[in-house]
Amino acid sequence: MNVAALIPAFNEAGSIAEVVAGVRKAVSHVIVVDDGSTDGTAERARAAGAEVIEHAVNRGKGEAVRTGIGLYALNCALVVLLFWRLHMRLAQVAHELNKTRPAGDQQQAP
């Protein structure tokens, strides 16, 4: 199943790479919508393997989600929105995302 994780992010450079790396183990695609960050969030997310969409200015979490869904929802069977804080334990993230995969297609938590 083609599953994408959509992560709206604003000034999360300190943790975004670790989150992207962990989430990539559980889904087909990781999309980060950088909502006008000024701290290098987009660059770190991209370096960690995410597809990154950048807003030039902060437009709010709702607009970041709309942007991501608008561009990717039709290409994926399921889009998982990650709204919890980016410092959440990655093992828990992977566990929750694995619940969306068919039996036998689940991956190990980081």
C-alpha positions in Angstrom: 0.0 0.0 0.0 1.3 3.4 -0.9 1.3 5.4 2.4 2.6 8.9 2.9 3.4 10.7 6.2 2.6 14.4 6.0 4.5 16.5 8.5 3.7 20.2 8.8 6.8 21.9 10.4 7.8 25.3 11.5 11.3 25.9 12.9 11.9 22.3 13.8 15.5 22.0 12.6 16.7 20.6 15.9 14.6 17.4 15.5 13.2 17.1 12.0 16.0 14.9 10.6 15.6 12.3 13.3 11.9 12.2 12.9 12.0 11.9 9.1 14.6 9.1 9.3 12.4 7.2 11.8 9.2 7.7 9.9 10.7 6.7 6.6 11.1 3.2 8.0 7.3 2.9 8.4 5.8 4.6 5.2 6.4 4.8 1.5 6.9 8.6 1.4 7.6 11.3 3.9 6.4 14.8 3.0 7.4 17.8 5.1 5.7 21.1 4.5 8.1 23.7 5.8 5.8 26.5 6.8 8.1 29.5 6.5 10.9 28.2 8.8 14.0 30.4 9.3 16.2 27.8 11.0 17.1 25.3 8.2 14.2 22.9 8.8 13.7 22.4 5.0 17.3 21.6 4.3 17.6 19.1 7.2 14.3 17.4 6.3 15.5 17.1 2.6 18.9 15.7 3.7 17.1 13.1 5.8 15.2 11.9 2.8 11.9 13.7 2.9 10.1 15.4 0.0 9.9 19.0 1.1 7.4 21.7 0.1 8.3 25.2 1.3 6.1 28.1 2.1 7.9 31.4 1.8 6.2 32.7 4.9 4.4 31.1 7.8 0.8 30.5 6.8 -0.2 28.3 9.7 -0.5 24.6 10.2 -3.9 24.3 8.4 -2.4 25.8 5.2 0.6 23.5 5.5 -1.7 20.5 5.7 -3.8 21.7 2.8 -0.7 22.2 0.7 0.6 18.7 1.4 -2.7 17.0 0.9 -3.5 19.0 -2.2 -0.3 17.9 -3.9 0.0 14.3 -2.7 -3.4 12.9 -1.6 -4.3 11.6 -5.1 -1.1 9.6 -5.4 -1.3 7.7 -2.1 -3.8 5.2 -0.8 -3.4 6.7 2.7 -1.9 10.0 4.0 -1.0 10.0 7.7 -0.9 13.4 9.3 1.7 13.7 12.0 0.5 16.4 14.3 2.2 15.5 17.5 5.4 17.2 18.7 8.4 16.2 16.6 10.3 15.0 19.7 7.8 12.2 20.2 9.5 8.8 20.6 10.2 7.4 17.1 9.4 3.9 18.1 5.8 5.0 19.0 5.5 6.8 15.6 6.6 3.7 13.7 4.2 1.5 15.8 1.2 3.8 15.0 2.1 4.0 11.3 2.5 0.2 11.1 -1.1 -0.2 12.1 -2.1 1.1 8.7 -0.1 -1.6 6.8 -1.6 -4.9 5.7 -0.5 -7.9 7.8 2.9 -9.2 6.6 3.9 -5.8 5.2 4.8 -4.2 8.6 8.2 -2.9 9.3 10.3 -2.9 12.5 10.3 0.2 14.7 13.6 2.2 14.8 
